[in-house]
Amino acid sequence: MRILDRYVGRDFLVTFLITVLVVTFVLCVGALLRSVDLMARGISIALVGRFFLQNIPKLLMFTIPVGILISTLLMFERVSSDGEITALKSCGVSLWNVVAPVLLWALLFSGVCFLFSGWLSPRSAHANRQLLRSVGLENPVDLLEEGRFVRELPGLMIYIGSKDGRDVEDVLAYELAGERVRRSVRAERGSIRVDDQHGILRIELENVRIQLHGEEEGGGDTKYISARRYPLRVDIAELTRRGEVKTKANNTAFPALVERISSLRKEDYPGAPQAYRIERMELITEANRRLTLPLSCLTFALLGTAIGVQGQRKDSSLGIVWGVVVLVLFYAFLLLADGLGDRPQLRPDLVIWTPVVLGQGLGCLWLARLN
């Protein structure tokens, strides 16, 4: 059995490393194009090289699971078509003994992926944002992402329900004085304009309802004001001068992300309980994503092994199709969870676990049947 374990484990590892190198190289094309664009804007080669290298951890977080799926498909399809699986089973060797080395490698790479998703990838992504900010190349409009609270702007915390170019809808903004909320502004729609000459981001809101908190009015009761238009002004020149960026949820290390979830309080969202629920669910979903992506290594190993063992070389194209289907379905659930970010009642944090639970369950049942 030790000889079999070494044979299967070595064959898988060699195939896996080659596959990861090829897939990572293909996905690096996007980073290369962005690097060329930075060089065309006059950025030094040293900074461009740093930007490119800091993209590698994020790529590996995805290419390692994909490499496991492709390598298990290729390897077990080959040994199955050569009759090696049939010969081993006729000698009384269980299929589970054959695939055990691959599953152990998959568990090991799950730990490696958790290191990337939990620490290395968020830090490198944050470092790249800070690098772009320091050279003044981060588009301030891109900071206003839809479906999440944006805290990067000085003196303002803002949520945008949807964004089409520079037009926004369903806007909730908190104007801040330090950590205290001075006023809350809710608007049906608005538009974003950038004044590059003065370094100002202008957000022109329409059909607005403004909540003036008691402390702003000298300790009195909260007051409400309705207006057809309301302008928000943000000094983006200050952001560029500082060269610092606040950490987004997807750029936060896993321990800090858990700490942010536990420290989130309803009191920070006066008069907006739904905003609190959306923000909290966004953080919880992101934390669960950090766990599901590493576990996809084991999911893909089980499914890739089952598809490969059942397949024959003459049906190799069918195995590739099955592999593509597995990848599309898995990442479709991740995109679905992102799309449900503004609907916390639909529990996107549980949706993100669906492909992992179903994939591992189906893979185990499939292998048990083949055994």
C-alpha positions as CSV (number, residue, x, y, z in Angstrom):
1,M,0.0,0.0,0.0
2,R,2.9,2.4,0.7
3,I,4.1,1.9,-2.9
4,L,0.6,2.6,-4.2
5,D,0.3,5.7,-2.0
6,R,3.6,7.1,-3.2
7,Y,2.7,6.3,-6.8
8,V,-0.7,8.0,-6.7
9,G,0.5,10.9,-4.5
10,R,3.6,11.7,-6.7
11,D,1.6,11.4,-9.9
12,F,-1.1,13.8,-8.6
13,L,1.4,16.3,-7.2
14,V,3.3,16.6,-10.5
15,T,0.1,17.0,-12.5
16,F,-1.2,19.5,-10.0
17,L,1.9,21.7,-10.0
18,I,2.0,21.9,-13.8
19,T,-1.7,22.7,-13.9
20,V,-1.5,25.4,-11.3
21,L,1.5,27.0,-13.2
22,V,-0.4,27.0,-16.5
23,V,-3.7,28.3,-15.0
24,T,-2.0,31.0,-13.0
25,F,0.0,32.1,-16.0
26,V,-3.3,32.4,-18.0
27,L,-5.0,34.4,-15.3
28,C,-1.9,36.6,-14.9
29,V,-2.7,38.1,-18.4
30,G,-5.2,40.5,-16.7
31,A,-2.6,41.6,-14.2
32,L,0.0,42.0,-17.0
33,L,-2.3,44.2,-19.0
34,R,-3.0,46.4,-15.9
35,S,0.7,46.6,-15.3
36,V,1.3,47.7,-18.9
37,D,-1.4,50.4,-18.4
38,L,0.4,51.6,-15.3
39,M,3.7,51.8,-17.2
40,A,2.0,53.8,-19.9
41,R,0.9,56.3,-17.3
42,G,4.5,56.9,-16.3
43,I,4.7,54.7,-13.2
44,S,8.2,53.3,-12.5
45,I,9.0,49.7,-13.3
46,A,9.7,49.0,-9.7
47,L,6.2,50.0,-8.6
48,V,4.6,48.2,-11.5
49,G,6.5,45.0,-10.6
50,R,5.4,45.4,-7.0
51,F,1.7,45.8,-8.2
52,F,2.0,42.6,-10.3
53,L,3.6,40.5,-7.5
54,Q,1.0,41.6,-5.0
55,N,-1.7,40.2,-7.4
56,I,-0.3,36.7,-7.2
57,P,-1.8,35.7,-3.8
58,K,-5.3,36.6,-5.0
59,L,-4.8,34.5,-8.1
60,L,-3.4,31.5,-6.2
61,M,-6.5,31.5,-4.0
62,F,-8.5,30.5,-7.1
63,T,-6.0,28.6,-9.2
64,I,-5.1,26.1,-6.4
65,P,-8.7,24.7,-6.2
66,V,-9.1,24.8,-10.0
67,G,-5.7,23.0,-10.4
68,I,-6.9,20.2,-8.0
69,L,-10.1,19.7,-10.1
70,I,-8.2,19.6,-13.4
71,S,-5.4,17.4,-12.1
72,T,-7.7,14.8,-10.5
73,L,-9.8,14.6,-13.7
74,L,-6.7,14.1,-15.9
75,M,-4.9,11.6,-13.6
76,F,-7.8,9.3,-12.7
77,E,-9.2,9.4,-16.2
78,R,-5.8,8.1,-17.4
79,V,-5.4,5.4,-14.8
80,S,-9.1,4.3,-15.3
81,S,-8.7,4.1,-19.1
82,D,-5.4,2.1,-18.7
83,G,-7.3,-0.4,-16.6
84,E,-5.2,0.2,-13.4
85,I,-8.3,0.9,-11.3
86,T,-9.9,-2.3,-12.4
87,A,-6.7,-4.3,-11.7
88,L,-6.4,-2.8,-8.2
89,K,-10.1,-3.5,-7.4
90,S,-9.7,-7.1,-8.6
91,C,-6.8,-7.5,-6.2
92,G,-9.1,-6.5,-3.3
93,V,-7.8,-2.9,-3.1
94,S,-10.6,-0.5,-2.1
95,L,-11.1,2.6,-4.3
96,W,-10.9,4.7,-1.1
97,N,-7.3,3.4,-0.6
98,V,-6.5,4.6,-4.1
99,V,-7.8,8.1,-3.7
100,A,-6.7,8.6,-0.1
101,P,-3.3,10.3,-1.0
102,V,-5.2,12.7,-3.3
103,L,-7.7,13.6,-0.5
104,L,-4.8,14.1,1.9
105,W,-3.1,16.5,-0.5
106,A,-6.4,18.3,-1.0
107,L,-6.7,18.8,2.8
108,L,-3.2,20.1,2.9
109,F,-3.9,22.6,0.1
110,S,-7.1,23.6,1.8
111,G,-4.9,24.9,4.6
112,V,-2.7,26.7,2.2
113,C,-5.7,28.3,0.5
114,F,-7.0,29.4,4.0
115,L,-3.6,31.1,4.5
116,F,-4.1,32.9,1.2
117,S,-7.8,33.8,1.7
118,G,-7.5,34.7,5.4
119,W,-4.3,36.7,5.4
120,L,-2.1,37.0,2.3
121,S,-4.7,37.8,-0.3
122,P,-6.5,40.6,1.7
123,R,-3.2,42.2,2.7
124,S,-1.9,42.2,-0.8
125,A,-5.1,43.6,-2.2
126,H,-5.1,46.3,0.4
127,A,-1.4,47.1,-0.4
128,N,-2.3,47.4,-4.1
129,R,-5.1,49.8,-3.3
130,Q,-2.8,51.9,-1.2
131,L,-0.2,51.8,-4.0
132,L,-2.7,53.1,-6.5
133,R,-3.9,55.7,-4.1
134,S,-0.3,56.9,-3.4
135,V,0.3,57.6,-7.1
136,G,-3.1,59.1,-7.6
137,L,-4.5,56.4,-9.9
138,E,-7.4,55.0,-8.0
139,N,-10.6,56.3,-9.5
140,P,-12.6,57.9,-6.7
141,V,-15.9,56.9,-8.3
142,D,-14.8,53.2,-8.0
143,L,-14.7,53.7,-4.2
144,L,-18.5,54.0,-4.3
145,E,-19.4,50.3,-4.7
146,E,-23.0,49.3,-4.8
147,G,-24.5,47.0,-2.2
148,R,-22.1,47.8,0.6
149,F,-21.3,50.6,3.1
150,V,-18.3,52.6,2.0
151,R,-16.2,54.0,4.9
152,E,-13.1,55.1,2.9
153,L,-14.3,58.7,2.4
154,P,-13.4,61.3,5.0
155,G,-16.3,62.5,7.0
156,L,-18.8,60.3,5.2
157,M,-20.2,56.8,5.4
158,I,-22.4,56.0,2.4
159,Y,-24.5,53.1,1.1
160,I,-25.6,52.9,-2.6
161,G,-28.2,50.4,-3.6
162,S,-27.4,50.4,-7.3
163,K,-25.0,52.3,-9.6
164,D,-25.1,52.7,-13.4
165,G,-22.0,54.6,-14.4
166,R,-22.2,57.9,-12.5
167,D,-25.9,57.6,-11.7
168,V,-26.9,56.1,-8.3
169,E,-30.2,55.0,-6.6
170,D,-31.3,54.2,-3.1
171,V,-28.6,56.2,-1.3
172,L,-28.1,56.2,2.5
173,A,-25.4,58.6,3.8
174,Y,-24.1,59.4,7.2
175,E,-22.2,62.7,7.6
176,L,-19.8,62.2,10.5
177,A,-18.1,64.4,13.0
178,G,-15.3,62.2,14.2
179,E,-17.0,58.9,15.1
180,R,-20.4,60.6,15.8
181,V,-23.2,60.8,13.2
182,R,-24.1,64.4,12.6
183,R,-26.9,63.8,10.2
184,S,-28.5,60.9,8.1
185,V,-29.4,61.5,4.5
186,R,-31.6,59.2,2.5
187,A,-32.2,59.8,-1.2
188,E,-34.0,58.1,-4.0
189,R,-31.4,58.8,-6.6
190,G,-28.4,61.0,-7.4
191,S,-25.4,61.5,-9.6
192,I,-21.6,61.5,-9.1
193,R,-19.2,64.1,-10.5
194,V,-15.5,64.4,-10.0
195,D,-13.9,67.9,-9.8
196,D,-10.3,67.0,-10.7
197,Q,-9.2,70.7,-10.6
198,H,-10.1,71.1,-6.9
199,G,-9.9,67.5,-5.8
200,I,-13.6,67.3,-4.9
201,L,-16.0,64.4,-5.3
202,R,-19.5,65.8,-5.8
203,I,-22.6,63.6,-5.1
204,E,-25.8,65.4,-6.1
205,L,-28.7,63.7,-4.4
206,E,-32.4,64.1,-5.4
207,N,-35.7,63.6,-3.4
208,V,-33.9,63.6,-0.1
209,R,-35.0,63.1,3.5
210,I,-32.5,64.4,6.1
211,Q,-32.5,63.4,9.7
212,L,-30.8,66.0,12.0
213,H,-29.7,64.3,15.2
214,G,-30.4,65.9,18.6
215,E,-26.7,66.6,19.4
216,E,-26.3,68.7,16.2
217,E,-29.3,70.9,17.3
218,G,-27.9,71.6,20.7
219,G,-29.3,68.4,22.4
220,G,-32.9,68.8,21.2
221,D,-35.1,66.2,19.6
222,T,-34.3,64.7,16.3
223,K,-35.7,66.6,13.4
224,Y,-36.5,65.6,9.8
225,I,-36.2,67.8,6.7
226,S,-37.3,67.0,3.1
227,A,-35.6,68.5,0.1
228,R,-35.6,68.1,-3.7
229,R,-31.8,68.3,-3.9
230,Y,-28.9,67.9,-1.4
231,P,-25.2,68.1,-2.3
232,L,-22.5,66.0,-0.7
233,R,-18.8,67.1,-1.0
234,V,-15.8,64.9,-0.3
235,D,-12.2,66.1,-0.3
236,I,-10.5,63.3,-2.4
237,A,-7.3,65.4,-2.6
238,E,-6.8,64.6,1.0
239,L,-7.0,60.9,0.3
240,T,-4.3,61.1,-2.3
241,R,-2.1,63.2,-0.1
242,R,-2.3,60.8,2.8
243,G,-1.7,57.8,0.5
244,E,-3.6,55.7,3.0
245,V,-6.9,53.7,2.5
246,K,-9.3,52.3,5.0
247,T,-9.6,48.5,4.8
248,K,-12.6,47.1,3.0
249,A,-14.3,43.9,4.2
250,N,-12.7,41.9,1.4
251,N,-9.3,43.4,2.2
252,T,-9.5,42.6,5.9
253,A,-7.5,39.7,7.4
254,F,-9.8,36.9,8.8
255,P,-9.2,37.6,12.6
256,A,-9.8,41.3,12.1
257,L,-13.0,40.5,10.1
258,V,-14.3,38.4,12.9
259,E,-13.5,41.2,15.3
260,R,-15.4,43.7,13.2
261,I,-18.5,41.5,13.2
262,S,-18.5,41.1,17.0
263,S,-17.9,44.9,17.5
264,L,-20.7,46.0,15.1
265,R,-23.5,47.7,17.1
266,K,-27.0,48.9,16.1
267,E,-26.3,52.2,17.9
268,D,-23.9,53.0,15.1
269,Y,-26.8,53.2,12.6
270,P,-29.4,55.5,14.2
271,G,-32.8,55.3,12.5
272,A,-31.5,52.7,10.0
273,P,-31.9,49.1,11.4
274,Q,-31.9,47.7,7.8
275,A,-28.5,49.3,7.2
276,Y,-27.2,47.6,10.2
277,R,-28.5,44.2,9.1
278,I,-27.0,44.7,5.6
279,E,-23.6,45.7,6.9
280,R,-23.5,42.8,9.4
281,M,-24.6,40.2,6.8
282,E,-22.0,41.6,4.4
283,L,-19.2,40.9,6.9
284,I,-20.6,37.5,7.9
285,T,-20.9,36.4,4.3
286,E,-17.3,37.6,3.6
287,A,-16.1,35.6,6.6
288,N,-17.8,32.5,5.4
289,R,-16.4,33.0,1.9
290,R,-12.9,32.8,3.5
291,L,-13.8,29.3,4.7
292,T,-15.7,28.0,1.7
293,L,-13.0,28.8,-0.9
294,P,-10.3,26.7,0.9
295,L,-12.8,23.8,1.4
296,S,-13.5,23.9,-2.3
297,C,-10.1,22.1,-2.7
298,L,-11.6,19.0,-1.0
299,T,-14.9,19.4,-2.9
300,F,-13.1,19.5,-6.3
301,A,-10.9,16.6,-5.3
302,L,-13.9,14.4,-4.5
303,L,-15.9,15.4,-7.6
304,G,-12.8,15.3,-10.0
305,T,-11.8,11.9,-8.7
306,A,-15.3,10.5,-9.2
307,I,-15.7,11.9,-12.7
308,G,-12.2,10.7,-13.7
309,V,-12.6,7.2,-12.3
310,Q,-15.9,6.8,-14.1
311,G,-14.7,8.2,-17.4
312,Q,-12.7,6.6,-20.2
313,R,-10.1,8.2,-22.4
314,K,-12.5,8.1,-25.4
315,D,-14.9,10.2,-23.3
316,S,-12.2,12.7,-22.2
317,S,-14.2,15.6,-23.7
318,L,-17.2,14.6,-21.6
319,G,-15.0,14.7,-18.5
320,I,-13.8,18.2,-19.3
321,V,-17.4,19.3,-19.8
322,W,-18.3,17.9,-16.4
323,G,-15.4,19.7,-14.9
324,V,-16.5,23.0,-16.4
325,V,-20.0,22.4,-15.1
326,V,-18.7,21.9,-11.6
327,L,-16.6,25.1,-11.7
328,V,-19.5,27.2,-13.1
329,L,-22.0,25.9,-10.6
330,F,-19.6,26.4,-7.7
331,Y,-18.7,30.0,-8.5
332,A,-22.3,30.7,-9.5
333,F,-23.3,30.2,-5.9
334,L,-20.6,32.6,-4.8
335,L,-21.9,35.3,-7.2
336,L,-25.5,34.6,-6.1
337,A,-24.4,35.2,-2.5
338,D,-22.9,38.5,-3.6
339,G,-26.2,39.4,-5.3
340,L,-28.1,38.8,-2.1
341,G,-25.9,41.2,-0.1
342,D,-28.7,43.8,0.3
343,R,-31.3,41.1,1.3
344,P,-29.9,39.7,4.6
345,Q,-33.2,37.9,5.2
346,L,-32.3,35.5,2.4
347,R,-29.2,34.4,4.3
348,P,-26.4,34.7,1.7
349,D,-24.0,33.4,4.4
350,L,-25.7,30.0,4.1
351,V,-26.1,30.2,0.3
352,I,-22.3,30.4,0.0
353,W,-22.0,27.0,1.8
354,T,-24.4,25.2,-0.6
355,P,-21.9,24.1,-3.3
356,V,-19.4,22.9,-0.6
357,V,-22.0,20.7,1.2
358,L,-23.7,19.4,-1.9
359,G,-20.4,18.9,-3.8
360,Q,-18.7,16.9,-1.0
361,G,-21.8,14.9,-0.3
362,L,-22.3,14.1,-3.9
363,G,-18.6,13.2,-4.3
364,C,-18.6,10.8,-1.4
365,L,-21.8,9.1,-2.6
366,W,-20.4,8.8,-6.1
367,L,-17.1,7.3,-5.0
368,A,-18.9,4.9,-2.7
369,R,-21.1,3.7,-5.5
370,L,-18.1,3.3,-7.8
371,N,-16.3,1.3,-5.1
